[in-house]
């Protein structure tokens, strides 16, 4: 599960950086790189969202370590 944890964490960081850029500069990095709402950018958005939901489970893991 470590690989899944690291992948989810990287995707969550990518999402956080993207939202930071949107908030500060109105610049959507994913849309810039992959096209505005192309099928590939939509897949990235979905994967980042799923990764964010998955990383919520890290709170439970930290409590029991």
Predicted model as a PDB file, atoms N, CA, C, CB and O in Angstrom, pLDDT in the B-factor column:
MODEL        1                                                                  
ATOM      1  N   UNK A   1       0.813  -1.204   0.000  1.00 75.00           N  
ATOM      2  CA  UNK A   1       0.000   0.000   0.000  1.00 75.00           C  
ATOM      3  C   UNK A   1       0.853   1.264   0.000  1.00 75.00           C  
ATOM      4  CB  UNK A   1      -0.923   0.001   1.197  1.00 75.00           C  
ATOM      5  O   UNK A   1       0.332   2.353  -0.239  1.00 75.00           O  
ATOM      6  N   UNK A   2       2.151   1.140   0.263  1.00 89.00           N  
ATOM      7  CA  UNK A   2       2.980   2.334   0.292  1.00 89.00           C  
ATOM      8  C   UNK A   2       2.991   3.037  -1.058  1.00 89.00           C  
ATOM      9  CB  UNK A   2       4.396   1.979   0.706  1.00 89.00           C  
ATOM     10  O   UNK A   2       2.972   4.267  -1.107  1.00 89.00           O  
ATOM     11  N   UNK A   3       3.021   2.286  -2.153  1.00 94.00           N  
ATOM     12  CA  UNK A   3       3.034   2.904  -3.481  1.00 94.00           C  
ATOM     13  C   UNK A   3       1.748   3.696  -3.713  1.00 94.00           C  
ATOM     14  CB  UNK A   3       3.207   1.830  -4.579  1.00 94.00           C  
ATOM     15  O   UNK A   3       1.780   4.797  -4.262  1.00 94.00           O  
ATOM     16  N   UNK A   4       0.631   3.136  -3.298  1.00 94.00           N  
ATOM     17  CA  UNK A   4      -0.642   3.841  -3.438  1.00 94.00           C  
ATOM     18  C   UNK A   4      -0.666   5.096  -2.576  1.00 94.00           C  
ATOM     19  CB  UNK A   4      -1.809   2.922  -3.061  1.00 94.00           C  
ATOM     20  O   UNK A   4      -1.169   6.137  -3.001  1.00 94.00           O  
ATOM     21  N   UNK A   5      -0.124   4.998  -1.368  1.00 92.00           N  
ATOM     22  CA  UNK A   5      -0.067   6.165  -0.479  1.00 92.00           C  
ATOM     23  C   UNK A   5       0.772   7.287  -1.098  1.00 92.00           C  
ATOM     24  CB  UNK A   5       0.512   5.766   0.893  1.00 92.00           C  
ATOM     25  O   UNK A   5       0.356   8.446  -1.107  1.00 92.00           O  
ATOM     26  N   UNK A   6       1.951   6.938  -1.614  1.00 94.00           N  
ATOM     27  CA  UNK A   6       2.817   7.949  -2.216  1.00 94.00           C  
ATOM     28  C   UNK A   6       2.201   8.549  -3.476  1.00 94.00           C  
ATOM     29  CB  UNK A   6       4.173   7.349  -2.542  1.00 94.00           C  
ATOM     30  O   UNK A   6       2.311   9.753  -3.709  1.00 94.00           O  
ATOM     31  N   UNK A   7       1.555   7.717  -4.289  1.00 95.00           N  
ATOM     32  CA  UNK A   7       0.899   8.215  -5.500  1.00 95.00           C  
ATOM     33  C   UNK A   7      -0.226   9.173  -5.135  1.00 95.00           C  
ATOM     34  CB  UNK A   7       0.352   7.047  -6.344  1.00 95.00           C  
ATOM     35  O   UNK A   7      -0.370  10.232  -5.747  1.00 95.00           O  
ATOM     36  N   UNK A   8      -1.015   8.804  -4.147  1.00 95.00           N  
ATOM     37  CA  UNK A   8      -2.110   9.673  -3.715  1.00 95.00           C  
ATOM     38  C   UNK A   8      -1.572  10.980  -3.153  1.00 95.00           C  
ATOM     39  CB  UNK A   8      -2.979   8.966  -2.666  1.00 95.00           C  
ATOM     40  O   UNK A   8      -2.143  12.045  -3.389  1.00 95.00           O  
ATOM     41  N   UNK A   9      -0.479  10.901  -2.413  1.00 94.00           N  
ATOM     42  CA  UNK A   9       0.108  12.101  -1.839  1.00 94.00           C  
ATOM     43  C   UNK A   9       0.647  13.028  -2.925  1.00 94.00           C  
ATOM     44  CB  UNK A   9       1.220  11.730  -0.866  1.00 94.00           C  
ATOM     45  O   UNK A   9       0.463  14.243  -2.846  1.00 94.00           O  
ATOM     46  N   UNK A  10       1.307  12.472  -3.934  1.00 95.00           N  
ATOM     47  CA  UNK A  10       1.822  13.287  -5.044  1.00 95.00           C  
ATOM     48  C   UNK A  10       0.671  13.942  -5.799  1.00 95.00           C  
ATOM     49  CB  UNK A  10       2.672  12.425  -6.009  1.00 95.00           C  
ATOM     50  O   UNK A  10       0.748  15.126  -6.128  1.00 95.00           O  
ATOM     51  N   UNK A  11      -0.385  13.199  -6.078  1.00 95.00           N  
ATOM     52  CA  UNK A  11      -1.536  13.772  -6.777  1.00 95.00           C  
ATOM     53  C   UNK A  11      -2.200  14.868  -5.949  1.00 95.00           C  
ATOM     54  CB  UNK A  11      -2.554  12.679  -7.108  1.00 95.00           C  
ATOM     55  O   UNK A  11      -2.644  15.877  -6.498  1.00 95.00           O  
ATOM     56  N   UNK A  12      -2.270  14.680  -4.650  1.00 96.00           N  
ATOM     57  CA  UNK A  12      -2.853  15.696  -3.781  1.00 96.00           C  
ATOM     58  C   UNK A  12      -1.990  16.955  -3.771  1.00 96.00           C  
ATOM     59  CB  UNK A  12      -3.020  15.153  -2.355  1.00 96.00           C  
ATOM     60  O   UNK A  12      -2.522  18.065  -3.760  1.00 96.00           O  
ATOM     61  N   UNK A  13      -0.680  16.800  -3.774  1.00 95.00           N  
ATOM     62  CA  UNK A  13       0.216  17.955  -3.834  1.00 95.00           C  
ATOM     63  C   UNK A  13       0.071  18.681  -5.159  1.00 95.00           C  
ATOM     64  CB  UNK A  13       1.671  17.520  -3.628  1.00 95.00           C  
ATOM     65  O   UNK A  13       0.052  19.912  -5.191  1.00 95.00           O  
ATOM     66  N   UNK A  14      -0.032  17.941  -6.247  1.00 95.00           N  
ATOM     67  CA  UNK A  14      -0.251  18.569  -7.558  1.00 95.00           C  
ATOM     68  C   UNK A  14      -1.545  19.380  -7.540  1.00 95.00           C  
ATOM     69  CB  UNK A  14      -0.301  17.496  -8.682  1.00 95.00           C  
ATOM     70  O   UNK A  14      -1.589  20.501  -8.046  1.00 95.00           O  
ATOM     71  N   UNK A  15      -2.592  18.810  -6.957  1.00 96.00           N  
ATOM     72  CA  UNK A  15      -3.862  19.527  -6.863  1.00 96.00           C  
ATOM     73  C   UNK A  15      -3.754  20.775  -6.009  1.00 96.00           C  
ATOM     74  CB  UNK A  15      -4.930  18.622  -6.302  1.00 96.00           C  
ATOM     75  O   UNK A  15      -4.330  21.812  -6.339  1.00 96.00           O  
ATOM     76  N   UNK A  16      -3.016  20.677  -4.908  1.00 96.00           N  
ATOM     77  CA  UNK A  16      -2.848  21.833  -4.028  1.00 96.00           C  
ATOM     78  C   UNK A  16      -2.067  22.947  -4.724  1.00 96.00           C  
ATOM     79  CB  UNK A  16      -2.135  21.418  -2.734  1.00 96.00           C  
ATOM     80  O   UNK A  16      -2.422  24.120  -4.614  1.00 96.00           O  
ATOM     81  N   UNK A  17      -1.011  22.580  -5.435  1.00 97.00           N  
ATOM     82  CA  UNK A  17      -0.241  23.589  -6.174  1.00 97.00           C  
ATOM     83  C   UNK A  17      -1.103  24.228  -7.254  1.00 97.00           C  
ATOM     84  CB  UNK A  17       1.021  22.960  -6.803  1.00 97.00           C  
ATOM     85  O   UNK A  17      -1.063  25.443  -7.449  1.00 97.00           O  
ATOM     86  N   UNK A  18      -1.876  23.414  -7.949  1.00 97.00           N  
ATOM     87  CA  UNK A  18      -2.749  23.950  -8.994  1.00 97.00           C  
ATOM     88  C   UNK A  18      -3.767  24.928  -8.416  1.00 97.00           C  
ATOM     89  CB  UNK A  18      -3.470  22.813  -9.721  1.00 97.00           C  
ATOM     90  O   UNK A  18      -3.987  26.000  -8.980  1.00 97.00           O  
ATOM     91  N   UNK A  19      -4.394  24.562  -7.284  1.00 96.00           N  
ATOM     92  CA  UNK A  19      -5.358  25.470  -6.654  1.00 96.00           C  
ATOM     93  C   UNK A  19      -4.683  26.730  -6.137  1.00 96.00           C  
ATOM     94  CB  UNK A  19      -6.081  24.766  -5.509  1.00 96.00           C  
ATOM     95  O   UNK A  19      -5.273  27.809  -6.174  1.00 96.00           O  
ATOM     96  N   UNK A  20      -3.460  26.604  -5.660  1.00 97.00           N  
ATOM     97  CA  UNK A  20      -2.724  27.797  -5.236  1.00 97.00           C  
ATOM     98  C   UNK A  20      -2.470  28.743  -6.402  1.00 97.00           C  
ATOM     99  CB  UNK A  20      -1.399  27.399  -4.594  1.00 97.00           C  
ATOM    100  O   UNK A  20      -2.612  29.958  -6.267  1.00 97.00           O  
ATOM    101  N   UNK A  21      -2.095  28.182  -7.544  1.00 97.00           N  
ATOM    102  CA  UNK A  21      -1.873  29.007  -8.734  1.00 97.00           C  
ATOM    103  C   UNK A  21      -3.168  29.648  -9.217  1.00 97.00           C  
ATOM    104  CB  UNK A  21      -1.260  28.167  -9.855  1.00 97.00           C  
ATOM    105  O   UNK A  21      -3.171  30.801  -9.648  1.00 97.00           O  
ATOM    106  N   UNK A  22      -4.260  28.908  -9.144  1.00 96.00           N  
ATOM    107  CA  UNK A  22      -5.548  29.470  -9.542  1.00 96.00           C  
ATOM    108  C   UNK A  22      -5.931  30.617  -8.615  1.00 96.00           C  
ATOM    109  CB  UNK A  22      -6.643  28.384  -9.534  1.00 96.00           C  
ATOM    110  O   UNK A  22      -6.375  31.672  -9.070  1.00 96.00           O  
ATOM    111  N   UNK A  23      -5.759  30.407  -7.324  1.00 97.00           N  
ATOM    112  CA  UNK A  23      -6.139  31.436  -6.353  1.00 97.00           C  
ATOM    113  C   UNK A  23      -5.273  32.678  -6.436  1.00 97.00           C  
ATOM    114  CB  UNK A  23      -6.070  30.878  -4.962  1.00 97.00           C  
ATOM    115  O   UNK A  23      -5.780  33.794  -6.320  1.00 97.00           O  
ATOM    116  N   UNK A  24      -3.982  32.503  -6.632  1.00 98.00           N  
ATOM    117  CA  UNK A  24      -3.070  33.650  -6.636  1.00 98.00           C  
ATOM    118  C   UNK A  24      -2.992  34.371  -7.981  1.00 98.00           C  
ATOM    119  CB  UNK A  24      -1.697  33.197  -6.241  1.00 98.00           C  
ATOM    120  O   UNK A  24      -2.967  35.600  -8.042  1.00 98.00           O  
ATOM    121  N   UNK A  25      -2.955  33.581  -9.056  1.00 97.00           N  
ATOM    122  CA  UNK A  25      -2.656  34.173 -10.369  1.00 97.00           C  
ATOM    123  C   UNK A  25      -3.721  33.913 -11.428  1.00 97.00           C  
ATOM    124  CB  UNK A  25      -1.346  33.651 -10.865  1.00 97.00           C  
ATOM    125  O   UNK A  25      -3.549  34.312 -12.580  1.00 97.00           O  
ATOM    126  N   UNK A  26      -4.819  33.251 -11.061  1.00 97.00           N  
ATOM    127  CA  UNK A  26      -5.854  32.868 -12.032  1.00 97.00           C  
ATOM    128  C   UNK A  26      -5.233  32.061 -13.175  1.00 97.00           C  
ATOM    129  CB  UNK A  26      -6.576  34.129 -12.592  1.00 97.00           C  
ATOM    130  O   UNK A  26      -5.584  32.244 -14.341  1.00 97.00           O  
ATOM    131  N   UNK A  27      -4.310  31.170 -12.826  1.00 97.00           N  
ATOM    132  CA  UNK A  27      -3.601  30.349 -13.800  1.00 97.00           C  
ATOM    133  C   UNK A  27      -3.825  28.883 -13.467  1.00 97.00           C  
ATOM    134  CB  UNK A  27      -2.086  30.686 -13.820  1.00 97.00           C  
ATOM    135  O   UNK A  27      -3.393  28.411 -12.415  1.00 97.00           O  
ATOM    136  N   UNK A  28      -4.489  28.169 -14.347  1.00 96.00           N  
ATOM    137  CA  UNK A  28      -4.771  26.753 -14.173  1.00 96.00           C  
ATOM    138  C   UNK A  28      -3.694  25.954 -14.902  1.00 96.00           C  
ATOM    139  CB  UNK A  28      -6.195  26.392 -14.701  1.00 96.00           C  
ATOM    140  O   UNK A  28      -3.708  25.855 -16.129  1.00 96.00           O  
ATOM    141  N   UNK A  29      -2.763  25.386 -14.140  1.00 95.00           N  
ATOM    142  CA  UNK A  29      -1.627  24.670 -14.717  1.00 95.00           C  
ATOM    143  C   UNK A  29      -2.066  23.436 -15.487  1.00 95.00           C  
ATOM    144  CB  UNK A  29      -0.650  24.273 -13.629  1.00 95.00           C  
ATOM    145  O   UNK A  29      -1.523  23.151 -16.554  1.00 95.00           O  
ATOM    146  N   UNK A  30      -3.034  22.704 -14.969  1.00 94.00           N  
ATOM    147  CA  UNK A  30      -3.506  21.491 -15.646  1.00 94.00           C  
ATOM    148  C   UNK A  30      -4.135  21.850 -16.988  1.00 94.00           C  
ATOM    149  CB  UNK A  30      -4.524  20.729 -14.762  1.00 94.00           C  
ATOM    150  O   UNK A  30      -3.860  21.196 -17.994  1.00 94.00           O  
ATOM    151  N   UNK A  31      -4.968  22.872 -17.012  1.00 94.00           N  
ATOM    152  CA  UNK A  31      -5.595  23.298 -18.265  1.00 94.00           C  
ATOM    153  C   UNK A  31      -4.550  23.828 -19.237  1.00 94.00           C  
ATOM    154  CB  UNK A  31      -6.662  24.371 -17.999  1.00 94.00           C  
ATOM    155  O   UNK A  31      -4.662  23.618 -20.445  1.00 94.00           O  
ATOM    156  N   UNK A  32      -3.538  24.514 -18.721  1.00 95.00           N  
ATOM    157  CA  UNK A  32      -2.473  25.031 -19.576  1.00 95.00           C  
ATOM    158  C   UNK A  32      -1.695  23.891 -20.235  1.00 95.00           C  
ATOM    159  CB  UNK A  32      -1.522  25.919 -18.765  1.00 95.00           C  
ATOM    160  O   UNK A  32      -1.373  23.955 -21.421  1.00 95.00           O  
ATOM    161  N   UNK A  33      -1.398  22.856 -19.461  1.00 94.00           N  
ATOM    162  CA  UNK A  33      -0.587  21.750 -19.982  1.00 94.00           C  
ATOM    163  C   UNK A  33      -1.384  20.772 -20.842  1.00 94.00           C  
ATOM    164  CB  UNK A  33       0.047  21.001 -18.838  1.00 94.00           C  
ATOM    165  O   UNK A  33      -0.864  20.246 -21.827  1.00 94.00           O  
ATOM    166  N   UNK A  34      -2.631  20.529 -20.480  1.00 93.00           N  
ATOM    167  CA  UNK A  34      -3.391  19.454 -21.122  1.00 93.00           C  
ATOM    168  C   UNK A  34      -4.606  19.927 -21.902  1.00 93.00           C  
ATOM    169  CB  UNK A  34      -3.831  18.479 -20.096  1.00 93.00           C  
ATOM    170  O   UNK A  34      -5.281  19.114 -22.533  1.00 93.00           O  
ATOM    171  N   UNK A  35      -4.898  21.211 -21.875  1.00 92.00           N  
ATOM    172  CA  UNK A  35      -6.068  21.727 -22.572  1.00 92.00           C  
ATOM    173  C   UNK A  35      -7.206  21.976 -21.607  1.00 92.00           C  
ATOM    174  CB  UNK A  35      -6.508  20.766 -23.662  1.00 92.00           C  
ATOM    175  O   UNK A  35      -7.355  21.277 -20.605  1.00 92.00           O  
ATOM    176  N   UNK A  36      -8.002  22.973 -21.918  1.00 93.00           N  
ATOM    177  CA  UNK A  36      -9.104  23.358 -21.043  1.00 93.00           C  
ATOM    178  C   UNK A  36     -10.240  22.354 -21.168  1.00 93.00           C  
ATOM    179  CB  UNK A  36      -9.600  24.780 -21.378  1.00 93.00           C  
ATOM    180  O   UNK A  36     -10.925  22.295 -22.190  1.00 93.00           O  
ATOM    181  N   UNK A  37     -10.429  21.566 -20.116  1.00 90.00           N  
ATOM    182  CA  UNK A  37     -11.470  20.547 -20.018  1.00 90.00           C  
ATOM    183  C   UNK A  37     -11.391  19.502 -21.140  1.00 90.00           C  
ATOM    184  CB  UNK A  37     -12.830  21.210 -20.036  1.00 90.00           C  
ATOM    185  O   UNK A  37     -12.415  19.012 -21.616  1.00 90.00           O  
ATOM    186  N   UNK A  38     -10.166  19.170 -21.553  1.00 93.00           N  
ATOM    187  CA  UNK A  38      -9.990  18.040 -22.465  1.00 93.00           C  
ATOM    188  C   UNK A  38     -10.237  16.766 -21.669  1.00 93.00           C  
ATOM    189  CB  UNK A  38      -8.556  18.037 -23.121  1.00 93.00           C  
ATOM    190  O   UNK A  38     -10.312  16.813 -20.441  1.00 93.00           O  
ATOM    191  N   UNK A  39     -10.362  15.653 -22.333  1.00 95.00           N  
ATOM    192  CA  UNK A  39     -10.628  14.407 -21.615  1.00 95.00           C  
ATOM    193  C   UNK A  39      -9.462  14.063 -20.693  1.00 95.00           C  
ATOM    194  CB  UNK A  39     -10.884  13.254 -22.605  1.00 95.00           C  
ATOM    195  O   UNK A  39      -9.668  13.490 -19.623  1.00 95.00           O  
ATOM    196  N   UNK A  40      -8.229  14.409 -21.100  1.00 95.00           N  
ATOM    197  CA  UNK A  40      -7.072  14.108 -20.274  1.00 95.00           C  
ATOM    198  C   UNK A  40      -7.026  14.994 -19.023  1.00 95.00           C  
ATOM    199  CB  UNK A  40      -5.793  14.279 -21.088  1.00 95.00           C  
ATOM    200  O   UNK A  40      -6.721  14.515 -17.931  1.00 95.00           O  
ATOM    201  N   UNK A  41      -7.326  16.271 -19.187  1.00 94.00           N  
ATOM    202  CA  UNK A  41      -7.333  17.153 -18.018  1.00 94.00           C  
ATOM    203  C   UNK A  41      -8.460  16.774 -17.060  1.00 94.00           C  
ATOM    204  CB  UNK A  41      -7.478  18.624 -18.453  1.00 94.00           C  
ATOM    205  O   UNK A  41      -8.296  16.863 -15.843  1.00 94.00           O  
ATOM    206  N   UNK A  42      -9.587  16.357 -17.593  1.00 95.00           N  
ATOM    207  CA  UNK A  42     -10.685  15.917 -16.728  1.00 95.00           C  
ATOM    208  C   UNK A  42     -10.297  14.664 -15.957  1.00 95.00           C  
ATOM    209  CB  UNK A  42     -11.953  15.656 -17.555  1.00 95.00           C  
ATOM    210  O   UNK A  42     -10.675  14.513 -14.795  1.00 95.00           O  
ATOM    211  N   UNK A  43      -9.552  13.769 -16.583  1.00 95.00           N  
ATOM    212  CA  UNK A  43      -9.066  12.577 -15.882  1.00 95.00           C  
ATOM    213  C   UNK A  43      -8.118  12.964 -14.752  1.00 95.00           C  
ATOM    214  CB  UNK A  43      -8.360  11.622 -16.863  1.00 95.00           C  
ATOM    215  O   UNK A  43      -8.174  12.383 -13.668  1.00 95.00           O  
ATOM    216  N   UNK A  44      -7.249  13.940 -14.999  1.00 95.00           N  
ATOM    217  CA  UNK A  44      -6.332  14.407 -13.954  1.00 95.00           C  
ATOM    218  C   UNK A  44      -7.127  14.993 -12.795  1.00 95.00           C  
ATOM    219  CB  UNK A  44      -5.340  15.460 -14.518  1.00 95.00           C  
ATOM    220  O   UNK A  44      -6.834  14.703 -11.635  1.00 95.00           O  
ATOM    221  N   UNK A  45      -8.136  15.820 -13.097  1.00 95.00           N  
ATOM    222  CA  UNK A  45      -8.959  16.410 -12.037  1.00 95.00           C  
ATOM    223  C   UNK A  45      -9.649  15.320 -11.219  1.00 95.00           C  
ATOM    224  CB  UNK A  45     -10.008  17.368 -12.637  1.00 95.00           C  
ATOM    225  O   UNK A  45      -9.710  15.416  -9.993  1.00 95.00           O  
ATOM    226  N   UNK A  46     -10.165  14.293 -11.877  1.00 96.00           N  
ATOM    227  CA  UNK A  46     -10.841  13.196 -11.174  1.00 96.00           C  
ATOM    228  C   UNK A  46      -9.846  12.437 -10.303  1.00 96.00           C  
ATOM    229  CB  UNK A  46     -11.518  12.233 -12.179  1.00 96.00           C  
ATOM    230  O   UNK A  46     -10.146  12.125  -9.151  1.00 96.00           O  
ATOM    231  N   UNK A  47      -8.661  12.136 -10.841  1.00 96.00           N  
ATOM    232  CA  UNK A  47      -7.648  11.419 -10.070  1.00 96.00           C  
ATOM    233  C   UNK A  47      -7.194  12.224  -8.850  1.00 96.00           C  
ATOM    234  CB  UNK A  47      -6.446  11.094 -10.956  1.00 96.00           C  
ATOM    235  O   UNK A  47      -6.992  11.664  -7.772  1.00 96.00           O  
ATOM    236  N   UNK A  48      -7.035  13.531  -9.023  1.00 97.00           N  
ATOM    237  CA  UNK A  48      -6.647  14.386  -7.893  1.00 97.00           C  
ATOM    238  C   UNK A  48      -7.746  14.384  -6.833  1.00 97.00           C  
ATOM    239  CB  UNK A  48      -6.362  15.836  -8.371  1.00 97.00           C  
ATOM    240  O   UNK A  48      -7.455  14.330  -5.638  1.00 97.00           O  
ATOM    241  N   UNK A  49      -8.995  14.441  -7.259  1.00 96.00           N  
ATOM    242  CA  UNK A  49     -10.106  14.402  -6.310  1.00 96.00           C  
ATOM    243  C   UNK A  49     -10.172  13.090  -5.547  1.00 96.00           C  
ATOM    244  CB  UNK A  49     -11.409  14.630  -7.032  1.00 96.00           C  
ATOM    245  O   UNK A  49     -10.380  13.088  -4.334  1.00 96.00           O  
ATOM    246  N   UNK A  50      -9.997  11.981  -6.243  1.00 97.00           N  
ATOM    247  CA  UNK A  50      -9.999  10.672  -5.584  1.00 97.00           C  
ATOM    248  C   UNK A  50      -8.812  10.564  -4.628  1.00 97.00           C  
ATOM    249  CB  UNK A  50      -9.953   9.531  -6.631  1.00 97.00           C  
ATOM    250  O   UNK A  50      -8.945  10.041  -3.522  1.00 97.00           O  
ATOM    251  N   UNK A  51      -7.657  11.061  -5.060  1.00 96.00           N  
ATOM    252  CA  UNK A  51      -6.475  11.033  -4.196  1.00 96.00           C  
ATOM    253  C   UNK A  51      -6.701  11.870  -2.943  1.00 96.00           C  
ATOM    254  CB  UNK A  51      -5.241  11.542  -4.955  1.00 96.00           C  
ATOM    255  O   UNK A  51      -6.281  11.483  -1.852  1.00 96.00           O  
ATOM    256  N   UNK A  52      -7.360  13.008  -3.095  1.00 95.00           N  
ATOM    257  CA  UNK A  52      -7.669  13.834  -1.931  1.00 95.00           C  
ATOM    258  C   UNK A  52      -8.571  13.118  -0.945  1.00 95.00           C  
ATOM    259  CB  UNK A  52      -8.316  15.124  -2.367  1.00 95.00           C  
ATOM    260  O   UNK A  52      -8.361  13.190   0.265  1.00 95.00           O  
ATOM    261  N   UNK A  53      -9.562  12.435  -1.458  1.00 95.00           N  
ATOM    262  CA  UNK A  53     -10.444  11.662  -0.578  1.00 95.00           C  
ATOM    263  C   UNK A  53      -9.690  10.517   0.085  1.00 95.00           C  
ATOM    264  CB  UNK A  53     -11.640  11.114  -1.365  1.00 95.00           C  
ATOM    265  O   UNK A  53      -9.917  10.222   1.259  1.00 95.00           O  
ATOM    266  N   UNK A  54      -8.803   9.876  -0.651  1.00 95.00           N  
ATOM    267  CA  UNK A  54      -8.026   8.774  -0.094  1.00 95.00           C  
ATOM    268  C   UNK A  54      -7.081   9.257   1.006  1.00 95.00           C  
ATOM    269  CB  UNK A  54      -7.232   8.079  -1.197  1.00 95.00           C  
ATOM    270  O   UNK A  54      -6.892   8.568   2.009  1.00 95.00           O  
ATOM    271  N   UNK A  55      -6.490  10.435   0.823  1.00 94.00           N  
ATOM    272  CA  UNK A  55      -5.532  10.929   1.815  1.00 94.00           C  
ATOM    273  C   UNK A  55      -6.209  11.314   3.136  1.00 94.00           C  
ATOM    274  CB  UNK A  55      -4.779  12.132   1.254  1.00 94.00           C  
ATOM    275  O   UNK A  55      -5.530  11.507   4.145  1.00 94.00           O  
ATOM    276  N   UNK A  56      -7.510  11.424   3.135  1.00 92.00           N  
ATOM    277  CA  UNK A  56      -8.219  11.635   4.401  1.00 92.00           C  
ATOM    278  C   UNK A  56      -7.940  10.470   5.350  1.00 92.00           C  
ATOM    279  CB  UNK A  56      -9.749  11.787   4.161  1.00 92.00           C  
ATOM    280  O   UNK A  56      -7.902  10.646   6.567  1.00 92.00           O  
ATOM    281  N   UNK A  57      -7.747   9.283   4.783  1.00 88.00           N  
ATOM    282  CA  UNK A  57      -7.470   8.109   5.624  1.00 88.00           C  
ATOM    283  C   UNK A  57      -6.122   8.225   6.339  1.00 88.00           C  
ATOM    284  CB  UNK A  57      -7.495   6.835   4.774  1.00 88.00           C  
ATOM    285  O   UNK A  57      -5.886   7.502   7.307  1.00 88.00           O  
ATOM    286  N   UNK A  58      -5.236   9.113   5.889  1.00 88.00           N  
ATOM    287  CA  UNK A  58      -3.943   9.294   6.551  1.00 88.00           C  
ATOM    288  C   UNK A  58      -4.129   9.789   7.983  1.00 88.00           C  
ATOM    289  CB  UNK A  58      -3.068  10.280   5.761  1.00 88.00           C  
ATOM    290  O   UNK A  58      -3.303   9.489   8.844  1.00 88.00           O  
ATOM    291  N   UNK A  59      -5.181  10.530   8.251  1.00 83.00           N  
ATOM    292  CA  UNK A  59      -5.424  11.013   9.603  1.00 83.00           C  
ATOM    293  C   UNK A  59      -5.619   9.835  10.571  1.00 83.00           C  
ATOM    294  CB  UNK A  59      -6.656  11.941   9.626  1.00 83.00           C  
ATOM    295  O   UNK A  59      -5.108   9.859  11.691  1.00 83.00           O  
ATOM    296  N   UNK A  60      -6.347   8.827  10.144  1.00 79.00           N  
ATOM    297  CA  UNK A  60      -6.542   7.648  10.971  1.00 79.00           C  
ATOM    298  C   UNK A  60      -5.248   6.871  11.164  1.00 79.00           C  
ATOM    299  CB  UNK A  60      -7.594   6.754  10.360  1.00 79.00           C  
ATOM    300  O   UNK A  60      -4.997   6.340  12.246  1.00 79.00           O  
ATOM    301  N   UNK A  61      -4.433   6.800  10.130  1.00 76.00           N  
ATOM    302  CA  UNK A  61      -3.160   6.089  10.227  1.00 76.00           C  
ATOM    303  C   UNK A  61      -2.230   6.787  11.192  1.00 76.00           C  
ATOM    304  CB  UNK A  61      -2.500   5.972   8.857  1.00 76.00           C  
ATOM    305  O   UNK A  61      -1.538   6.124  11.965  1.00 76.00           O  
ATOM    306  N   UNK A  62      -2.196   8.108  11.168  1.00 68.00           N  
ATOM    307  CA  UNK A  62      -1.314   8.851  12.049  1.00 68.00           C  
ATOM    308  C   UNK A  62      -1.717   8.678  13.515  1.00 68.00           C  
ATOM    309  CB  UNK A  62      -1.319  10.327  11.672  1.00 68.00           C  
ATOM    310  O   UNK A  62      -0.864   8.641  14.403  1.00 68.00           O  
ATOM    311  N   UNK A  63      -3.003   8.573  13.751  1.00 68.00           N  
ATOM    312  CA  UNK A  63      -3.493   8.465  15.126  1.00 68.00           C  
ATOM    313  C   UNK A  63      -3.104   7.137  15.751  1.00 68.00           C  
ATOM    314  CB  UNK A  63      -5.004   8.630  15.164  1.00 68.00           C  
ATOM    315  O   UNK A  63      -2.903   7.062  16.964  1.00 68.00           O  
ATOM    316  N   UNK A  64      -2.994   6.086  14.941  1.00 64.00           N  
ATOM    317  CA  UNK A  64      -2.729   4.748  15.489  1.00 64.00           C  
ATOM    318  C   UNK A  64      -1.270   4.335  15.364  1.00 64.00           C  
ATOM    319  CB  UNK A  64      -3.596   3.727  14.794  1.00 64.00           C  
ATOM    320  O   UNK A  64      -0.942   3.190  15.679  1.00 64.00           O  
ATOM    321  N   UNK A  65      -0.387   5.210  14.922  1.00 60.00           N  
ATOM    322  CA  UNK A  65       1.037   4.857  14.832  1.00 60.00           C  
ATOM    323  C   UNK A  65       1.758   5.174  16.100  1.00 60.00           C  
ATOM    324  CB  UNK A  65       1.701   5.575  13.683  1.00 60.00           C  
ATOM    325  O   UNK A  65       2.962   4.942  16.201  1.00 60.00           O  
TER     326      UNK A  65                                                      
ENDMDL                                                                          
END                                                                             
